Amino acid sequence: MRTNAVLFPFAAIVAVCILCVTSRDAAAQKGSIVRAREASDQPTHRPPVGGRNGGASAGHPLTTAAAFEILLKDGNAFDAGAAAMLVGGVVEQDLYSLGGEGLVLVYPQSERKVTSVVGQGWAPKGATIDWYTARHKNLDGEGLDPAVIPGAIHAALTVLEKWGTMSFEQVSARAVEYARDGFPLRPRTAAAIDGNLEFFKKWPDNQRYWLKPDGSMYKPGETIKLPSLARTLTLMVEAERAAASKGRAAGVVAARDRFYKGDIAREMVAFLKQHQAPFELDDFAEFFAKIEEPATTNYRGYQVYKHSFGSQGPVLLETLNILENFDLKSMKRNSADYIHTIIEALKLGYADRDTYYGDPAFVKTPGEGLLSKAYAKQRAALIDPKHASHGFIAGNPMAFDSKVKEWTYWAANIADGTKSGGRVPNAEPIRGTLKDTTHISVIDKEGNIFDATPSGGWIGGAVILGNTGIGMSVRGEQFWLDPTRAAQLRPRSRPRYTLTPSIVLRDGQPFMAIGTPGGDNQDQTILQTFLNVVEFWNDWYPNLHEAFEWPRVQTLHFFGSFWPHDAGFNRLNVEAPISDEVFKELQARGHNANRVRTQSISSCATAVLIDPASGNRIAGADPRRDCYAMAY
C-alpha cells in the first residue's frame, strides 16, 4: 500500500493521539488500580502513547517520524529501523552521524530468536600501541588519532539486507531529502556547533560543512543543508539502481559496497592518508558488521538480551542476576535499601566489566561463568546491606566457566578505591551539548523488534572526510594503550564499546525494546527503567513515560570507558526529587552522595513494548532530552 504523503502528518497526529489522554483522564481510566506513588514522583506532562499496530521511539522527532512513516507504508520494523538510523545520522549529528557506529539487536518473528549486529568500527591494520607511543600520541576523543572505521552504515544496511523488505532507496529517501533540501536545526545541535568552533578551525571541511558560506552560524530553527552528505547517499542509491536486476538484497549490498569498497571509500582513504592517519583501503573494504549471538539472562521470567562481551551490555545481565537474590519490590522503589542494593550490585558488575570484557575476536572472556546464577549468588553475598563498598575487586568467574579457566590480563583488585585520588570520570564524558549518543526502538504489527544504539562521528571531535560529508568516528577513545588490559588497542580490533541496546522477551514472547544514550551510564538507566516497568507495573501503566520520568541515581564506581579512563570510586549522584531522608541515609551508609538537579542524570531512554494483556504497542520516551515516541 502506498501512503499519500499529504496524509502522513495527519496520520501521525491521529496515531500519537490514539492513547493520548490527559494525566487526569488516565488516572480515571485506571479505576481500581492501586497506585503506589512515591513522594518523589511528579505527575508526567506527557500523555500515554499506544496503538494496536506498531510503535517507534527515538532521540529526535524527525528520526521517530521516519520510522513511523515506513511502518505506515507497510514496511517492517527492520525497514523502519534502517530508515531511522539514516535520518538520525543526518539530523542528530550532535549525537551521532553516519560516520559513527550503530549497535543493533533484532528479533524477527520468522526466526523467533534475538540476533546481534555489531556495527562497531575497527582500528586500522596500522594501529598498534607502539605506533601511538612512538609518536607520543594518545586517544583523546577528537581528530584522527582515535579514529575507527565507520560502522553505522554497514549495520543499518546489513539489517535491511537480511531482514528488511524495502530497498535502500526507499528507506533512505527522507535522509537524502533532509541532507539535500535541509531540515530545521534544533537548539542542542546549534549549541554543539557553537561549542566546537575552535575545533573547526583545525579542519576547514568541518567549517564548510557546519557554517554558512560567510562563516556565521546557523541559528536554532534555521534550515541547514548538507549537500556533501546528500551526494554520498545519492551515490549509494545509484549503485543500488545499477544492481536492481540482481534483486532487492543484492541492490542493498551494492549500495553498501560503494561506501566501503568503491569510490566513496577511496575518497575517504585519500583524505586520511593526506593527514597521516594509518588507514588503507582494505581497512574499509574488509570491514563488516559482525552478526553474532547475544548475551542473555532470565530475570524473573523476563529473558533479557544484550550485545556480548565486546560491549558493556552484559554488565546489565550480571547486575540483574545479582539483584534476583533480593526482594526489590518489598524494599519499595527508590527507598534507601532499594537504591543501596542496586548501586552495590552495579559496583560488582563494573569491576567484572573493566576486567574481563573485550573484543571477542582477541579475548576469551569467561562469559558462561560471568552470567551463571551460582556466580551471581556468590557476588550477591558480598553486598553489605548497611555499608557502601569502597573496593573495586573482580570476581572469579572461571570457577563457574566450563571453557575459560585462566585469566592473563589485568584484573581489578583495589581494596579501597577512595584512597586512589585522581580525577573523577564524567559518566557522560561527552556531557552537555557537545556530543552524545541516541537510541531507536521499533516494534511492528507482526511483533518484529528492532533496537539500536547509534553514536559517534559527532560534531564534537569528528573530522569531516573531504567532500563525503562523513564525520569519522573517534570511538577508538575507548581502547586502552596498555598491553595488560583485555580491552587494549590491537590492529583490526573493535573497542569495548558502551553502546548497549536491549530486547526483552516475556515467557518466550516479544515484550520490549529499550535503550538510551549516556556513555558508561547507559546500563544504569536501562536497569532502573526496566525495573520500574516490570517490578512496578501498576504504578505507571498505561503511561510508559511515567516509568521513564521517575528520579534516578548514578554510580561512578568504575574506570571510565573513555580516554583517559578516570575512576570515580564510591561516587553517587542522586536526582533531586529523591527525599532528603533517603539521601541522608545513603550518606550514612558510606556513599559519597551528591544531589543533582531533577532529571539531569545523563540519558534519553526510548522504548516500545507489547502489552501482554491487550497486545497493544506502548511507546515511551525520556523527558531528560527531546526524545519522542509515536504509535498507531
GUTORDREN-834385 format. One record per residue (C-alpha): residue in three letters; chain; residue number from 1; x, y, z. Coordinates in steps of 0.1 Angstrom, whole numbers, plus 5000, padded with zeros to 4 digits. Layout:
% residues N
> ala,A,NUM,X,Y,Z .
...
***
This chain:
% residues 632
> met,A,1,5000,5000,5000 .
> arg,A,2,5013,5034,4991 .
> thr,A,3,5006,5061,5017 .
> asn,A,4,4998,5096,5003 .
> ala,A,5,5025,5120,5015 .
> val,A,6,4998,5146,5022 .
> leu,A,7,4981,5123,5046 .
> phe,A,8,5012,5115,5066 .
> pro,A,9,5012,5144,5090 .
> phe,A,10,4975,5139,5097 .
> ala,A,11,4981,5101,5102 .
> ala,A,12,5009,5108,5126 .
> ile,A,13,4988,5131,5147 .
> val,A,14,4959,5106,5148 .
> ala,A,15,4984,5078,5157 .
> val,A,16,5000,5096,5185 .
> cys,A,17,4966,5105,5199 .
> ile,A,18,4952,5070,5199 .
> leu,A,19,4961,5067,5236 .
> cys,A,20,4966,5105,5242 .
> val,A,21,4947,5115,5272 .
> thr,A,22,4954,5139,5300 .
> ser,A,23,4971,5127,5331 .
> arg,A,24,4938,5132,5350 .
> asp,A,25,4918,5112,5324 .
> ala,A,26,4945,5085,5325 .
> ala,A,27,4942,5083,5363 .
> ala,A,28,4904,5079,5360 .
> gln,A,29,4908,5051,5334 .
> lys,A,30,4929,5031,5359 .
> gly,A,31,4898,5027,5381 .
> ser,A,32,4906,5003,5409 .
> ile,A,33,4943,5000,5401 .
> val,A,34,4962,5009,5433 .
> arg,A,35,4990,5033,5425 .
> ala,A,36,5019,5031,5449 .
> arg,A,37,5033,5066,5442 .
> glu,A,38,5064,5077,5460 .
> ala,A,39,5066,5112,5474 .
> ser,A,40,5094,5119,5449 .
> asp,A,41,5072,5111,5419 .
> gln,A,42,5059,5141,5399 .
> pro,A,43,5030,5139,5375 .
> thr,A,44,5040,5134,5339 .
> his,A,45,5034,5161,5313 .
> arg,A,46,5035,5136,5285 .
> pro,A,47,5003,5116,5276 .
> pro,A,48,5002,5078,5271 .
> val,A,49,5012,5068,5236 .
> gly,A,50,5000,5034,5223 .
> gly,A,51,4982,5017,5194 .
> arg,A,52,4973,4982,5181 .
> asn,A,53,4997,4981,5152 .
> gly,A,54,5032,4994,5159 .
> gly,A,55,5053,5019,5178 .
> ala,A,56,5086,5038,5175 .
> ser,A,57,5106,5059,5199 .
> ala,A,58,5139,5077,5191 .
> gly,A,59,5161,5106,5201 .
> his,A,60,5147,5132,5177 .
> pro,A,61,5111,5137,5165 .
> leu,A,62,5123,5135,5128 .
> thr,A,63,5140,5102,5135 .
> thr,A,64,5109,5088,5151 .
> ala,A,65,5087,5102,5123 .
> ala,A,66,5110,5085,5097 .
> ala,A,67,5105,5051,5113 .
> phe,A,68,5068,5057,5117 .
> glu,A,69,5064,5067,5081 .
> ile,A,70,5079,5034,5069 .
> leu,A,71,5056,5015,5092 .
> leu,A,72,5026,5033,5076 .
> lys,A,73,5039,5023,5042 .
> asp,A,74,5038,4986,5052 .
> gly,A,75,5075,4984,5059 .
> asn,A,76,5085,4961,5088 .
> ala,A,77,5104,4971,5119 .
> phe,A,78,5138,4965,5102 .
> asp,A,79,5129,4987,5073 .
> ala,A,80,5118,5014,5098 .
> gly,A,81,5149,5009,5119 .
> ala,A,82,5172,5013,5090 .
> ala,A,83,5154,5045,5078 .
> ala,A,84,5156,5059,5113 .
> met,A,85,5193,5052,5116 .
> leu,A,86,5199,5070,5083 .
> val,A,87,5177,5100,5092 .
> gly,A,88,5193,5102,5126 .
> gly,A,89,5227,5103,5110 .
> val,A,90,5217,5134,5092 .
> val,A,91,5196,5154,5117 .
> glu,A,92,5211,5143,5151 .
> gln,A,93,5248,5148,5145 .
> asp,A,94,5254,5163,5179 .
> leu,A,95,5245,5127,5190 .
> tyr,A,96,5256,5105,5160 .
> ser,A,97,5264,5107,5124 .
> leu,A,98,5267,5082,5095 .
> gly,A,99,5305,5081,5102 .
> gly,A,100,5298,5067,5136 .
> glu,A,101,5287,5033,5149 .
> gly,A,102,5254,5015,5152 .
> leu,A,103,5249,4986,5175 .
> val,A,104,5217,4967,5168 .
> leu,A,105,5196,4939,5182 .
> val,A,106,5168,4923,5161 .
> tyr,A,107,5140,4899,5168 .
> pro,A,108,5124,4886,5136 .
> gln,A,109,5092,4867,5142 .
> ser,A,110,5101,4844,5114 .
> glu,A,111,5132,4832,5133 .
> arg,A,112,5119,4837,5169 .
> lys,A,113,5153,4845,5182 .
> val,A,114,5173,4876,5190 .
> thr,A,115,5204,4884,5169 .
> ser,A,116,5232,4910,5175 .
> val,A,117,5245,4931,5146 .
> val,A,118,5278,4946,5157 .
> gly,A,119,5282,4978,5137 .
> gln,A,120,5312,4989,5157 .
> gly,A,121,5341,5000,5136 .
> trp,A,122,5376,4985,5140 .
> ala,A,123,5410,5001,5142 .
> pro,A,124,5431,5000,5111 .
> lys,A,125,5458,4974,5105 .
> gly,A,126,5484,5000,5111 .
> ala,A,127,5472,5009,5146 .
> thr,A,128,5493,4995,5174 .
> ile,A,129,5502,5006,5209 .
> asp,A,130,5538,5010,5197 .
> trp,A,131,5526,5032,5168 .
> tyr,A,132,5510,5056,5192 .
> thr,A,133,5536,5056,5219 .
> ala,A,134,5565,5061,5193 .
> arg,A,135,5547,5092,5181 .
> his,A,136,5537,5105,5216 .
> lys,A,137,5500,5102,5206 .
> asn,A,138,5470,5093,5228 .
> leu,A,139,5434,5085,5222 .
> asp,A,140,5418,5118,5234 .
> gly,A,141,5384,5120,5217 .
> glu,A,142,5389,5143,5188 .
> gly,A,143,5406,5144,5154 .
> leu,A,144,5420,5114,5136 .
> asp,A,145,5442,5098,5163 .
> pro,A,146,5413,5079,5179 .
> ala,A,147,5395,5072,5146 .
> val,A,148,5380,5038,5137 .
> ile,A,149,5361,5027,5106 .
> pro,A,150,5325,5040,5104 .
> gly,A,151,5302,5011,5113 .
> ala,A,152,5267,5025,5114 .
> ile,A,153,5261,5023,5076 .
> his,A,154,5272,4987,5075 .
> ala,A,155,5250,4978,5104 .
> ala,A,156,5219,4995,5090 .
> leu,A,157,5223,4980,5056 .
> thr,A,158,5230,4946,5070 .
> val,A,159,5198,4947,5089 .
> leu,A,160,5180,4959,5057 .
> glu,A,161,5196,4932,5035 .
> lys,A,162,5188,4903,5058 .
> trp,A,163,5155,4912,5074 .
> gly,A,164,5140,4941,5056 .
> thr,A,165,5115,4942,5027 .
> met,A,166,5123,4976,5011 .
> ser,A,167,5151,4990,4990 .
> phe,A,168,5179,5013,5002 .
> glu,A,169,5164,5040,4980 .
> gln,A,170,5131,5037,4998 .
> val,A,171,5144,5037,5033 .
> ser,A,172,5170,5065,5026 .
> ala,A,173,5145,5089,5009 .
> arg,A,174,5140,5111,5040 .
> ala,A,175,5177,5111,5049 .
> val,A,176,5185,5122,5013 .
> glu,A,177,5158,5148,5014 .
> tyr,A,178,5169,5163,5047 .
> ala,A,179,5206,5164,5036 .
> arg,A,180,5198,5178,5002 .
> asp,A,181,5169,5202,5009 .
> gly,A,182,5176,5209,5046 .
> phe,A,183,5160,5205,5080 .
> pro,A,184,5154,5229,5109 .
> leu,A,185,5183,5229,5133 .
> arg,A,186,5173,5220,5168 .
> pro,A,187,5188,5241,5197 .
> arg,A,188,5211,5214,5211 .
> thr,A,189,5226,5208,5176 .
> ala,A,190,5232,5245,5172 .
> ala,A,191,5248,5246,5207 .
> ala,A,192,5271,5217,5197 .
> ile,A,193,5283,5237,5166 .
> asp,A,194,5289,5267,5188 .
> gly,A,195,5309,5247,5212 .
> asn,A,196,5332,5233,5185 .
> leu,A,197,5341,5264,5166 .
> glu,A,198,5377,5262,5178 .
> phe,A,199,5379,5225,5168 .
> phe,A,200,5366,5235,5133 .
> lys,A,201,5395,5259,5128 .
> lys,A,202,5418,5229,5126 .
> trp,A,203,5397,5213,5100 .
> pro,A,204,5384,5236,5071 .
> asp,A,205,5360,5209,5058 .
> asn,A,206,5342,5210,5091 .
> gln,A,207,5338,5247,5088 .
> arg,A,208,5324,5245,5053 .
> tyr,A,209,5300,5217,5064 .
> trp,A,210,5286,5233,5096 .
> leu,A,211,5288,5270,5089 .
> lys,A,212,5272,5294,5064 .
> pro,A,213,5292,5305,5034 .
> asp,A,214,5301,5337,5052 .
> gly,A,215,5314,5317,5082 .
> ser,A,216,5285,5326,5105 .
> met,A,217,5265,5301,5125 .
> tyr,A,218,5231,5287,5117 .
> lys,A,219,5206,5297,5145 .
> pro,A,220,5182,5272,5161 .
> gly,A,221,5152,5268,5138 .
> glu,A,222,5170,5278,5107 .
> thr,A,223,5172,5254,5078 .
> ile,A,224,5206,5238,5073 .
> lys,A,225,5215,5218,5042 .
> leu,A,226,5243,5192,5040 .
> pro,A,227,5249,5188,5002 .
> ser,A,228,5281,5167,5005 .
> leu,A,229,5263,5142,5027 .
> ala,A,230,5234,5142,5002 .
> arg,A,231,5259,5134,4974 .
> thr,A,232,5273,5104,4993 .
> leu,A,233,5238,5090,4999 .
> thr,A,234,5228,5096,4963 .
> leu,A,235,5258,5078,4950 .
> met,A,236,5248,5048,4971 .
> val,A,237,5213,5049,4957 .
> glu,A,238,5228,5050,4922 .
> ala,A,239,5248,5019,4930 .
> glu,A,240,5216,5001,4941 .
> arg,A,241,5198,5011,4910 .
> ala,A,242,5226,4997,4888 .
> ala,A,243,5223,4963,4906 .
> ala,A,244,5185,4962,4906 .
> ser,A,245,5183,4933,4882 .
> lys,A,246,5200,4911,4908 .
> gly,A,247,5172,4915,4933 .
> arg,A,248,5165,4936,4964 .
> ala,A,249,5191,4922,4987 .
> ala,A,250,5219,4924,4961 .
> gly,A,251,5209,4961,4955 .
> val,A,252,5213,4969,4992 .
> val,A,253,5247,4952,4992 .
> ala,A,254,5257,4972,4961 .
> ala,A,255,5249,5004,4979 .
> arg,A,256,5269,4993,5010 .
> asp,A,257,5298,4982,4989 .
> arg,A,258,5301,5016,4971 .
> phe,A,259,5306,5031,5006 .
> tyr,A,260,5331,5006,5019 .
> lys,A,261,5348,4993,4987 .
> gly,A,262,5341,5019,4959 .
> asp,A,263,5348,5055,4951 .
> ile,A,264,5333,5068,4984 .
> ala,A,265,5358,5047,5003 .
> arg,A,266,5387,5057,4981 .
> glu,A,267,5378,5094,4987 .
> met,A,268,5378,5088,5025 .
> val,A,269,5411,5070,5025 .
> ala,A,270,5427,5096,5003 .
> phe,A,271,5418,5122,5029 .
> leu,A,272,5430,5101,5058 .
> lys,A,273,5464,5094,5041 .
> gln,A,274,5468,5131,5033 .
> his,A,275,5466,5137,5071 .
> gln,A,276,5490,5108,5080 .
> ala,A,277,5463,5086,5096 .
> pro,A,278,5473,5049,5094 .
> phe,A,279,5443,5038,5072 .
> glu,A,280,5444,5018,5040 .
> leu,A,281,5416,5010,5015 .
> asp,A,282,5414,4974,5027 .
> asp,A,283,5407,4986,5063 .
> phe,A,284,5373,4998,5048 .
> ala,A,285,5368,4971,5021 .
> glu,A,286,5373,4942,5046 .
> phe,A,287,5352,4957,5073 .
> phe,A,288,5319,4941,5082 .
> ala,A,289,5291,4944,5108 .
> lys,A,290,5295,4912,5127 .
> ile,A,291,5264,4890,5132 .
> glu,A,292,5266,4871,5165 .
> glu,A,293,5247,4855,5193 .
> pro,A,294,5237,4880,5220 .
> ala,A,295,5244,4876,5257 .
> thr,A,296,5213,4868,5277 .
> thr,A,297,5199,4860,5312 .
> asn,A,298,5165,4854,5327 .
> tyr,A,299,5152,4878,5353 .
> arg,A,300,5120,4865,5370 .
> gly,A,301,5105,4852,5337 .
> tyr,A,302,5119,4880,5315 .
> gln,A,303,5146,4870,5291 .
> val,A,304,5169,4900,5286 .
> tyr,A,305,5192,4902,5256 .
> lys,A,306,5223,4924,5252 .
> his,A,307,5253,4925,5229 .
> ser,A,308,5280,4902,5241 .
> phe,A,309,5313,4909,5259 .
> gly,A,310,5327,4931,5232 .
> ser,A,311,5302,4957,5247 .
> gln,A,312,5294,4968,5282 .
> gly,A,313,5260,4952,5278 .
> pro,A,314,5265,4921,5299 .
> val,A,315,5270,4943,5330 .
> leu,A,316,5232,4948,5330 .
> leu,A,317,5228,4910,5329 .
> glu,A,318,5253,4904,5357 .
> thr,A,319,5235,4931,5378 .
> leu,A,320,5201,4916,5372 .
> asn,A,321,5214,4881,5382 .
> ile,A,322,5227,4896,5415 .
> leu,A,323,5195,4915,5421 .
> glu,A,324,5174,4884,5417 .
> asn,A,325,5187,4874,5451 .
> phe,A,326,5169,4903,5467 .
> asp,A,327,5132,4912,5471 .
> leu,A,328,5133,4946,5455 .
> lys,A,329,5096,4951,5454 .
> ser,A,330,5093,4948,5492 .
> met,A,331,5120,4974,5496 .
> lys,A,332,5099,4999,5477 .
> arg,A,333,5111,5018,5448 .
> asn,A,334,5138,5044,5455 .
> ser,A,335,5140,5037,5492 .
> ala,A,336,5174,5038,5507 .
> asp,A,337,5175,5000,5508 .
> tyr,A,338,5165,4998,5472 .
> ile,A,339,5190,5023,5459 .
> his,A,340,5218,5009,5481 .
> thr,A,341,5212,4974,5468 .
> ile,A,342,5211,4984,5432 .
> ile,A,343,5242,5005,5434 .
> glu,A,344,5262,4978,5453 .
> ala,A,345,5252,4953,5426 .
> leu,A,346,5263,4976,5398 .
> lys,A,347,5297,4981,5415 .
> leu,A,348,5303,4944,5414 .
> gly,A,349,5293,4943,5377 .
> tyr,A,350,5315,4971,5368 .
> ala,A,351,5345,4955,5384 .
> asp,A,352,5340,4925,5362 .
> arg,A,353,5333,4947,5331 .
> asp,A,354,5366,4965,5335 .
> thr,A,355,5384,4933,5340 .
> tyr,A,356,5370,4907,5316 .
> tyr,A,357,5353,4924,5287 .
> gly,A,358,5370,4929,5254 .
> asp,A,359,5367,4922,5216 .
> pro,A,360,5358,4885,5214 .
> ala,A,361,5380,4882,5183 .
> phe,A,362,5410,4886,5206 .
> val,A,363,5399,4879,5241 .
> lys,A,364,5384,4847,5256 .
> thr,A,365,5360,4861,5282 .
> pro,A,366,5347,4837,5308 .
> gly,A,367,5311,4846,5297 .
> glu,A,368,5295,4814,5309 .
> gly,A,369,5308,4820,5344 .
> leu,A,370,5301,4857,5345 .
> leu,A,371,5264,4850,5337 .
> ser,A,372,5259,4820,5358 .
> lys,A,373,5233,4822,5386 .
> ala,A,374,5257,4805,5410 .
> tyr,A,375,5283,4831,5404 .
> ala,A,376,5257,4858,5409 .
> lys,A,377,5247,4843,5442 .
> gln,A,378,5283,4844,5453 .
> arg,A,379,5287,4880,5443 .
> ala,A,380,5254,4890,5459 .
> ala,A,381,5267,4877,5492 .
> leu,A,382,5293,4904,5492 .
> ile,A,383,5267,4932,5495 .
> asp,A,384,5266,4946,5530 .
> pro,A,385,5231,4960,5534 .
> lys,A,386,5243,4988,5557 .
> his,A,387,5277,4998,5543 .
> ala,A,388,5288,5011,5509 .
> ser,A,389,5317,4991,5494 .
> his,A,390,5348,5011,5486 .
> gly,A,391,5366,4982,5470 .
> phe,A,392,5368,4975,5433 .
> ile,A,393,5375,4938,5430 .
> ala,A,394,5367,4914,5402 .
> gly,A,395,5352,4881,5410 .
> asn,A,396,5365,4847,5398 .
> pro,A,397,5340,4836,5371 .
> met,A,398,5365,4810,5358 .
> ala,A,399,5354,4787,5387 .
> phe,A,400,5319,4787,5371 .
> asp,A,401,5330,4785,5334 .
> ser,A,402,5335,4752,5316 .
> lys,A,403,5358,4767,5289 .
> val,A,404,5379,4796,5303 .
> lys,A,405,5400,4785,5333 .
> glu,A,406,5427,4812,5335 .
> trp,A,407,5430,4849,5330 .
> thr,A,408,5462,4865,5319 .
> tyr,A,409,5452,4902,5317 .
> trp,A,410,5449,4928,5344 .
> ala,A,411,5422,4921,5370 .
> ala,A,412,5406,4947,5393 .
> asn,A,413,5419,4942,5428 .
> ile,A,414,5416,4976,5445 .
> ala,A,415,5408,4972,5482 .
> asp,A,416,5398,5009,5487 .
> gly,A,417,5393,5029,5456 .
> thr,A,418,5385,5061,5475 .
> lys,A,419,5422,5063,5485 .
> ser,A,420,5435,5063,5449 .
> gly,A,421,5429,5100,5443 .
> gly,A,422,5429,5113,5407 .
> arg,A,423,5402,5128,5385 .
> val,A,424,5366,5117,5386 .
> pro,A,425,5351,5105,5353 .
> asn,A,426,5320,5121,5340 .
> ala,A,427,5297,5092,5335 .
> glu,A,428,5286,5111,5303 .
> pro,A,429,5321,5122,5293 .
> ile,A,430,5306,5138,5263 .
> arg,A,431,5282,5158,5285 .
> gly,A,432,5260,5187,5276 .
> thr,A,433,5257,5199,5241 .
> leu,A,434,5290,5188,5225 .
> lys,A,435,5284,5152,5217 .
> asp,A,436,5264,5122,5230 .
> thr,A,437,5245,5091,5217 .
> thr,A,438,5210,5083,5206 .
> his,A,439,5186,5054,5206 .
> ile,A,440,5159,5039,5184 .
> ser,A,441,5133,5013,5193 .
> val,A,442,5107,4999,5169 .
> ile,A,443,5080,4972,5171 .
> asp,A,444,5058,4965,5141 .
> lys,A,445,5023,4949,5137 .
> glu,A,446,5039,4914,5133 .
> gly,A,447,5058,4917,5165 .
> asn,A,448,5092,4921,5149 .
> ile,A,449,5116,4941,5171 .
> phe,A,450,5144,4965,5161 .
> asp,A,451,5165,4981,5188 .
> ala,A,452,5196,5002,5181 .
> thr,A,453,5220,5025,5199 .
> pro,A,454,5239,5046,5173 .
> ser,A,455,5266,5070,5183 .
> gly,A,456,5299,5086,5173 .
> gly,A,457,5310,5107,5143 .
> trp,A,458,5298,5137,5163 .
> ile,A,459,5300,5174,5156 .
> gly,A,460,5324,5175,5186 .
> gly,A,461,5356,5158,5176 .
> ala,A,462,5348,5140,5143 .
> val,A,463,5367,5152,5112 .
> ile,A,464,5346,5156,5080 .
> leu,A,465,5364,5135,5054 .
> gly,A,466,5367,5158,5025 .
> asn,A,467,5337,5162,5003 .
> thr,A,468,5320,5130,5015 .
> gly,A,469,5301,5146,5044 .
> ile,A,470,5312,5117,5066 .
> gly,A,471,5324,5126,5101 .
> met,A,472,5350,5099,5111 .
> ser,A,473,5342,5081,5143 .
> val,A,474,5365,5086,5173 .
> arg,A,475,5353,5056,5192 .
> gly,A,476,5390,5045,5195 .
> glu,A,477,5390,5066,5226 .
> gln,A,478,5375,5036,5243 .
> phe,A,479,5406,5015,5238 .
> trp,A,480,5434,5012,5264 .
> leu,A,481,5470,5019,5253 .
> asp,A,482,5480,4994,5279 .
> pro,A,483,5491,4959,5269 .
> thr,A,484,5480,4944,5302 .
> arg,A,485,5443,4953,5296 .
> ala,A,486,5419,4930,5279 .
> ala,A,487,5403,4960,5261 .
> gln,A,488,5437,4972,5247 .
> leu,A,489,5442,4986,5212 .
> arg,A,490,5451,4960,5186 .
> pro,A,491,5451,4961,5148 .
> arg,A,492,5416,4954,5134 .
> ser,A,493,5402,4952,5169 .
> arg,A,494,5369,4968,5179 .
> pro,A,495,5369,4989,5211 .
> arg,A,496,5349,4975,5240 .
> tyr,A,497,5320,4998,5234 .
> thr,A,498,5295,5014,5257 .
> leu,A,499,5266,5013,5233 .
> thr,A,500,5241,4988,5246 .
> pro,A,501,5207,4981,5230 .
> ser,A,502,5183,4957,5248 .
> ile,A,503,5155,4934,5238 .
> val,A,504,5133,4916,5263 .
> leu,A,505,5110,4886,5259 .
> arg,A,506,5084,4877,5284 .
> asp,A,507,5075,4840,5287 .
> gly,A,508,5091,4835,5253 .
> gln,A,509,5071,4862,5236 .
> pro,A,510,5083,4895,5223 .
> phe,A,511,5079,4921,5250 .
> met,A,512,5101,4952,5249 .
> ala,A,513,5129,4971,5231 .
> ile,A,514,5147,4996,5253 .
> gly,A,515,5179,5016,5253 .
> thr,A,516,5194,5050,5260 .
> pro,A,517,5224,5073,5254 .
> gly,A,518,5247,5082,5283 .
> gly,A,519,5282,5066,5279 .
> asp,A,520,5290,5045,5309 .
> asn,A,521,5256,5054,5324 .
> gln,A,522,5236,5036,5297 .
> asp,A,523,5230,5003,5315 .
> gln,A,524,5223,5021,5348 .
> thr,A,525,5194,5039,5330 .
> ile,A,526,5182,5007,5314 .
> leu,A,527,5184,4988,5347 .
> gln,A,528,5164,5014,5366 .
> thr,A,529,5138,5018,5338 .
> phe,A,530,5135,4981,5333 .
> leu,A,531,5129,4975,5370 .
> asn,A,532,5104,5004,5370 .
> val,A,533,5085,4987,5342 .
> val,A,534,5085,4951,5354 .
> glu,A,535,5086,4954,5392 .
> phe,A,536,5062,4983,5395 .
> trp,A,537,5039,4978,5365 .
> asn,A,538,5008,4991,5382 .
> asp,A,539,5025,5024,5392 .
> trp,A,540,5029,5036,5357 .
> tyr,A,541,5005,5016,5334 .
> pro,A,542,4994,5026,5307 .
> asn,A,543,5017,5057,5305 .
> leu,A,544,5052,5044,5299 .
> his,A,545,5065,5079,5301 .
> glu,A,546,5060,5078,5338 .
> ala,A,547,5084,5049,5343 .
> phe,A,548,5110,5070,5325 .
> glu,A,549,5104,5102,5344 .
> trp,A,550,5108,5088,5379 .
> pro,A,551,5140,5100,5396 .
> arg,A,552,5172,5080,5391 .
> val,A,553,5206,5075,5407 .
> gln,A,554,5240,5070,5391 .
> thr,A,555,5272,5054,5404 .
> leu,A,556,5307,5064,5391 .
> his,A,557,5323,5034,5406 .
> phe,A,558,5343,5022,5376 .
> phe,A,559,5371,5032,5353 .
> gly,A,560,5356,5055,5326 .
> ser,A,561,5353,5038,5292 .
> phe,A,562,5365,5070,5275 .
> trp,A,563,5401,5082,5274 .
> pro,A,564,5418,5088,5299 .
> his,A,565,5398,5062,5318 .
> asp,A,566,5394,5081,5351 .
> ala,A,567,5378,5064,5380 .
> gly,A,568,5351,5078,5404 .
> phe,A,569,5350,5051,5431 .
> asn,A,570,5321,5053,5455 .
> arg,A,571,5307,5085,5439 .
> leu,A,572,5269,5085,5437 .
> asn,A,573,5247,5110,5420 .
> val,A,574,5211,5113,5433 .
> glu,A,575,5184,5132,5414 .
> ala,A,576,5168,5160,5435 .
> pro,A,577,5132,5146,5438 .
> ile,A,578,5145,5117,5459 .
> ser,A,579,5138,5126,5495 .
> asp,A,580,5163,5142,5520 .
> glu,A,581,5156,5113,5543 .
> val,A,582,5168,5088,5517 .
> phe,A,583,5197,5110,5506 .
> lys,A,584,5210,5113,5542 .
> glu,A,585,5206,5076,5548 .
> leu,A,586,5227,5068,5517 .
> gln,A,587,5254,5091,5531 .
> ala,A,588,5252,5074,5565 .
> arg,A,589,5258,5041,5548 .
> gly,A,590,5291,5055,5534 .
> his,A,591,5281,5065,5498 .
> asn,A,592,5298,5097,5486 .
> ala,A,593,5265,5110,5475 .
> asn,A,594,5259,5142,5455 .
> arg,A,595,5225,5157,5449 .
> val,A,596,5219,5167,5413 .
> arg,A,597,5190,5186,5398 .
> thr,A,598,5158,5169,5387 .
> gln,A,599,5161,5148,5355 .
> ser,A,600,5197,5158,5350 .
> ile,A,601,5214,5124,5350 .
> ser,A,602,5226,5116,5315 .
> ser,A,603,5200,5097,5295 .
> cys,A,604,5173,5098,5269 .
> ala,A,605,5158,5064,5272 .
> thr,A,606,5134,5052,5245 .
> ala,A,607,5113,5021,5244 .
> val,A,608,5084,5003,5228 .
> leu,A,609,5067,4973,5245 .
> ile,A,610,5038,4949,5237 .
> asp,A,611,5012,4950,5265 .
> pro,A,612,5008,4913,5274 .
> ala,A,613,4971,4917,5282 .
> ser,A,614,4959,4936,5252 .
> gly,A,615,4986,4932,5226 .
> asn,A,616,4988,4970,5221 .
> arg,A,617,5021,4986,5214 .
> ile,A,618,5030,5011,5241 .
> ala,A,619,5058,5036,5234 .
> gly,A,620,5077,5059,5257 .
> ala,A,621,5105,5085,5257 .
> asp,A,622,5126,5100,5284 .
> pro,A,623,5119,5137,5292 .
> arg,A,624,5155,5143,5301 .
> arg,A,625,5160,5153,5265 .
> asp,A,626,5139,5157,5233 .
> cys,A,627,5132,5121,5227 .
> tyr,A,628,5099,5113,5210 .
> ala,A,629,5075,5083,5209 .
> met,A,630,5048,5075,5184 .
> ala,A,631,5023,5046,5179 .
> tyr,A,632,4993,5037,5158 .
***
